[in-house]
Amino acid sequence: MATRTLVLGAGIVGSAAVWDLVRRGHSVTVADADGEAADSVAREFGATAGRVDVADESALIDLIDGFDAVVSAVPYRFGLGVATAAIRAGAHYVDFGGNPTVVASQAELHEDAVEAGVLVVPDCGLAPGLANVMAEYLIATTPGHPRSVQMRVGALPRVPVGTLGYQLAFSPAGLVNEYAEPCEVIEDGVYRTVDPLTRFEDVAWEGWGPLEAFSTAGGTSTMCVVHEGSVDDLEYKTLRFPGHGRIFAAIRELGLFDETGDPSPRSVLLEALERTLPRSDDDLVLVRVWIETDEATRILEIEDVHDGRFSALARTTAFPATALVDLVTRREILETGVHTMHRAVDGPALFEALEPVGIIVAERT
């Protein structure tokens, strides 16, 4: 009997998740508050459509009942409620995370998930998600004491657009959240936070550079808590075309990330970004993760582009989660409880599961 998997959210990432799960042989239902959007995705990819308001807990539990797994592609503010509903319905659960406060609240469901016999995995996208699995794999397999573990990840237009060199792939609210919240790092073996939009560096990348990198929130997932004291330095930075980060740093200094007032400066900023930034699927995702130990330096990289069906960002966000769901429901992963992605799956299993969709993790010198 085919695994029954529910995808919540019929947007860009949810659509890609539906496609990959159907390709993997799952019986898929896609549900959204917008019933027409769910119908459209279901018709296109051979799934069943549903309609649900994820804020309605009882309706959500009723919908999830009978499914083996849930992929949540709804905004992170619903993460705790949807994870709770999945546990109560006895279904495995993954989402794309990105907000440390929400992930911490989901972690408190650990004992409930163990009792229900299900695995709950937040932070299952690109970063947090795949990039952290790459980093964890390097830590586990590289000889010597880990002196430095670094992650650089960017979702970019293939050709820089406008002064910001950027185009919208998802909601601008997610972008500004990464630029507004504290960034978790390890320095000299100690956990701490640093300001976003700081620590700029130039990055060379053959074929795509020059680029810049700077601190943003959420990308380390729970790695800084897990590895405090065992790794000297650990940090995540976002890649952008040069100039982008300092423009947003100036916007932040001017107080335009402030959420107080009516309308709030942030709401005005978000409306302006939504209205003025171009949208295109012709994008590029770059990932570079490396480790330096007493004995070796190793580098893992990903370069991914639009495949003619889905944007690179949709692919590299959705497919790590759907690959994990497939491994869990085929019982290749038997863990239960709440674990972020880098603690739920080892690198080789995930990397192999991503190869059929063309996402290749390559080791470089």
PAKOL-343201 format. One record per residue (C-alpha): x, y, z; residue in one letter. Coordinates in pm, whole numbers, plus 50000, padded with zeros to 5 digits. Example, Ala and Ser with C-alpha at 12.3 -4.5 7.8 and 13.67 -1.06 7.14 Angstrom:
% PAKOL-343201
x_y_z_code
51230_49550_50780_A
51367_49894_50714_S
***
This chain:
% PAKOL-343201
x_y_z_code
50000_50000_50000_M
50137_50342_49904_A
50249_50577_50178_T
49985_50845_50239_R
50150_51187_50266_T
49982_51523_50320_L
50139_51844_50191_V
50010_52160_50357_L
50052_52463_50130_G
50013_52481_49754_A
50273_52750_49690_G
50610_52726_49519_I
50771_52489_49771_V
50456_52289_49841_G
50408_52228_49468_S
50763_52096_49432_A
50710_51872_49736_A
50393_51727_49581_V
50572_51652_49254_W
50863_51473_49421_D
50647_51269_49659_L
50426_51152_49372_V
50743_51065_49179_R
50859_50861_49478_R
50535_50660_49477_G
50347_50828_49762_H
49971_50880_49759_S
49967_51257_49803_V
49703_51505_49914_T
49778_51876_49892_V
49569_52108_50109_A
49560_52485_50127_D
49329_52758_50256_A
49295_52848_49888_D
49105_52550_49754_G
49155_52656_49392_E
49533_52664_49437_A
49527_52314_49586_A
49305_52190_49300_D
49545_52333_49043_S
49853_52169_49197_V
49672_51838_49245_A
49560_51827_48882_R
49906_51914_48752_E
50097_51654_48951_F
49852_51368_49003_G
49757_51430_49365_A
49432_51477_49558_T
49322_51825_49666_A
49194_51940_50003_G
49108_52265_50175_R
49202_52355_50533_V
49272_52652_50758_D
49584_52544_50948_V
49489_52778_51233_A
49183_52557_51299_D
49336_52288_51521_E
49042_52047_51525_S
48993_52067_51149_A
49366_52012_51100_L
49374_51702_51322_I
49071_51563_51139_D
49246_51619_50805_L
49575_51464_50913_I
49411_51154_51063_D
49496_50854_50845_G
49808_51004_50685_F
50151_50855_50743_D
50339_51186_50713_A
50288_51560_50685_V
50503_51808_50495_V
50425_52159_50615_S
50493_52433_50360_A
50294_52700_50545_V
50449_53006_50720_P
50669_52922_51018_Y
50435_53094_51264_R
50205_52790_51228_F
50487_52543_51295_G
50403_52463_51657_L
50031_52414_51591_G
50079_52195_51284_V
50347_51982_51450_A
50121_51933_51752_T
49831_51829_51529_A
50052_51582_51341_A
50166_51419_51665_I
49808_51389_51791_R
49709_51230_51460_A
50005_50988_51473_G
50182_51119_51161_A
50550_51196_51098_H
50609_51567_51037_Y
50863_51787_50857_V
50873_52159_50787_D
51114_52415_50646_F
51179_52598_50972_G
51409_52896_50973_G
51289_53058_51296_N
51484_52950_51607_P
51205_53053_51847_T
50949_52833_51672_V
51194_52543_51649_V
51263_52572_52024_A
50890_52554_52096_S
50858_52246_51873_Q
51145_52080_52062_A
50924_52081_52373_E
50700_51828_52193_L
50977_51566_52201_H
50826_51334_52461_E
50482_51356_52298_D
50635_51256_51963_A
50823_50964_52120_V
50504_50842_52287_E
50318_50869_51954_A
50598_50683_51774_G
50655_50958_51519_V
50948_51168_51403_L
50911_51547_51398_V
51179_51730_51198_V
51177_52109_51169_P
51446_52295_50971_D
51420_52062_50668_C
51485_52300_50381_G
51802_52431_50222_L
51944_52633_50511_A
51849_52542_50772_P
51836_52186_50647_G
52056_52041_50375_L
52350_52274_50447_A
52351_52163_50811_N
52347_51795_50713_V
52651_51868_50496_M
52826_52037_50787_A
52737_51760_51030_E
52869_51501_50785_Y
53204_51683_50763_L
53230_51704_51142_I
53158_51332_51176_A
53395_51211_50904_T
53695_51446_50908_T
53990_51342_51126_P
54124_51583_51385_G
53973_51846_51613_H
53723_52074_51430_P
53879_52419_51440_R
53632_52583_51200_S
53303_52480_51036_V
53167_52733_50787_Q
52850_52747_50575_M
52787_52989_50286_R
52452_52965_50108_V
52284_53187_49851_G
51969_53184_49638_A
52037_53432_49360_L
51910_53541_49021_P
52133_53393_48754_R
52182_53751_48631_V
52192_54032_48894_P
51874_54238_48890_V
51863_54607_48992_G
52069_54780_49259_T
51995_54503_49511_L
52101_54231_49264_G
51804_54029_49385_Y
51466_53890_49290_Q
51185_53757_49506_L
51155_53382_49520_A
50932_53366_49829_F
50760_53612_50059_S
50974_53915_50151_P
50874_53855_50515_A
51103_53553_50526_G
51388_53753_50376_L
51354_54036_50629_V
51327_53787_50916_N
51672_53651_50825_E
51805_54008_50817_Y
51645_54118_51147_A
51703_53843_51405_E
52018_53759_51606_P
52258_53515_51438_C
52384_53216_51637_E
52755_53131_51611_V
53027_52947_51801_I
53346_53142_51868_E
53642_52999_52059_D
53420_52707_52154_G
53150_52927_52307_V
52792_52986_52187_Y
52701_53349_52125_R
52490_53566_51897_T
52597_53841_51659_V
52404_54108_51473_D
52264_54026_51128_P
52397_54210_50825_L
52749_54224_50971_T
53079_54035_50923_R
53098_54102_50550_F
53346_53911_50337_E
53419_53882_49967_D
53361_53542_49809_V
53503_53414_49482_A
53294_53154_49298_W
53403_53043_48955_E
53134_53111_48697_G
52913_53312_48933_W
53126_53554_49136_G
53228_53787_49271_P
52988_53760_49562_L
52961_53888_49918_E
52868_53700_50234_A
52730_53833_50562_F
52567_53709_50882_S
52198_53618_50874_T
51969_53442_51120_A
51845_53084_51130_G
52099_52913_50908_G
52289_52728_51180_T
51971_52553_51302_S
52057_52392_51639_T
52422_52325_51551_M
52564_52595_51777_C
52389_52448_52082_V
52484_52092_51988_V
52852_52164_51917_H
52936_52429_52178_E
53262_52322_52337_G
53349_52065_52071_S
53394_52294_51768_V
53611_52606_51797_D
53426_52820_51542_D
53099_52761_51355_L
52916_53017_51145_E
52660_53058_50867_Y
52651_53345_50617_K
52425_53429_50325_T
52566_53483_49976_L
52448_53777_49766_R
52579_53986_49479_F
52802_54272_49602_P
52626_54570_49760_G
52303_54396_49858_H
52385_54338_50222_G
52508_54688_50300_R
52192_54840_50151_I
51980_54629_50385_F
52216_54708_50672_A
52144_55079_50614_A
51768_55006_50600_I
51797_54825_50933_R
51995_55111_51089_E
51721_55353_50981_L
51467_55155_51185_G
51272_55024_50889_L
51266_54670_51035_F
51064_54802_51333_D
50728_54627_51380_E
50567_54892_51604_T
50322_55157_51483_G
50031_55151_51239_D
50144_55106_50974_P
50472_54973_51105_S
50794_55060_50918_P
50841_54688_50852_R
50498_54650_50692_S
50572_54947_50465_V
50909_54796_50373_L
50755_54456_50300_L
50491_54613_50079_E
50757_54804_49887_A
50969_54490_49837_L
50664_54293_49723_E
50568_54565_49480_R
50907_54653_49332_T
51135_54349_49335_L
51114_54133_49023_P
51004_53771_49038_R
51155_53501_48823_S
51221_53128_48833_D
51551_53173_48649_D
51761_53139_48962_D
52070_52983_49110_L
52146_52819_49444_V
52505_52799_49568_L
52613_52610_49879_V
52967_52587_50013_R
53036_52412_50343_V
53384_52348_50473_W
53571_52223_50775_I
53923_52290_50895_E
54071_52049_51149_T
54417_51988_51287_D
54467_51728_51015_E
54260_51823_50709_A
54052_52078_50519_T
53748_51954_50326_R
53489_52137_50117_I
53141_52032_49999_L
52956_52232_49733_E
52624_52241_49550_I
52542_52440_49238_E
52178_52413_49130_D
51973_52599_48870_V
51614_52604_48748_H
51539_52266_48590_D
51264_52378_48352_G
50994_52286_48603_R
51094_52429_48942_F
51324_52708_49053_S
51655_52612_49211_A
51536_52750_49545_L
51212_52549_49532_A
51410_52236_49442_R
51675_52270_49711_T
51416_52364_49973_T
51148_52103_49900_A
51345_51799_49792_F
51560_51751_50106_P
51235_51736_50306_A
51060_51497_50070_T
51369_51276_50054_A
51369_51261_50434_L
50997_51177_50446_V
51056_50895_50201_D
51343_50756_50412_L
51130_50774_50727_V
50818_50617_50582_T
51025_50338_50424_R
51164_50280_50775_R
51522_50348_50676_E
51516_50599_50962_I
51362_50463_51284_L
51420_50760_51514_E
51124_50914_51698_T
51086_51242_51885_G
51178_51595_51773_V
51512_51640_51595_H
51633_51906_51354_T
51742_51771_51017_M
52115_51747_51084_H
52039_51521_51382_R
51770_51314_51205_A
51952_51190_50893_V
52314_51122_50804_D
52478_51281_50504_G
52530_50983_50270_P
52167_50867_50299_A
52031_51212_50217_L
52284_51289_49944_F
52205_50961_49769_E
51831_51026_49794_A
51877_51366_49625_L
52081_51244_49329_E
51778_51130_49121_P
51643_51487_49120_V
51981_51627_49017_G
52089_51786_49344_I
52453_51679_49370_I
52670_51731_49676_V
53028_51736_49547_A
53351_51733_49743_E
53604_51992_49621_R
53964_52066_49692_T
***
